[in-house]
Structures are given as C-alpha cells and as structure tokens.
Amino acid sequence: YFAWVRDRMGVADEVVELPADIADLTALLTWLAGRDERGALAFAEPQRIRAAIDGVMMGPGAPLADAREVALFPPVTGG
C-alpha cells in the first residue's frame, strides 16, 4: 500500500491468502473493502485506486492468477 491507501490501511504491506473466488483486481478491492473498517475506508472509492501487478500497471479487471505482488496506490500526479 502506498500514500493515503497505506495510511488508511494502517500497514505498508501484508501477505494475504485470497479466497478462491478472488480472480481479478476488482474482486480483490471488493474483498479488501469488506474485511474491516480500515479496508472499507481505504477502498470506499475503488475507481480511484491504481494498481500494479508484479510491477506492471493494470486495470480493474486484470487477472490475479499467479500474481506474486499487488501494489495499490492513489492516482499519481506530478509535473
């Protein structure tokens, strides 16, 4: 987790065992939001979350099969 996502989750990273029905990024965000109050706060607006799966930027329906790492962060801005 990065930036305000990390702040809301209260941890920088975690290792989780996903239920078998969590197959894509959208399902992951829904699952994380439903686990507890921290997740509900961090992922209340999943459309704002950006993700990289194994270092590659991915969209909402991206599959998680064989993923070793999922990085979740708010939109990146800069100049």
ZITAZI-V159579 format. One record per helix or strand of 2 or more residues. SS is the DSSP state (h for helix, s for strand). FROM is the first residue (numbers start at 1). LEN is the number of residues. If there is no record, write none. Layout:
ss = <SS	SS>
from = <FROM	FROM>
len = <LEN	LEN>
This chain:
ss = <h	h	h	h	s	s	s>
from = <3	25	37	46	49	56	70>
len = <7	11	6	3	5	3	5>
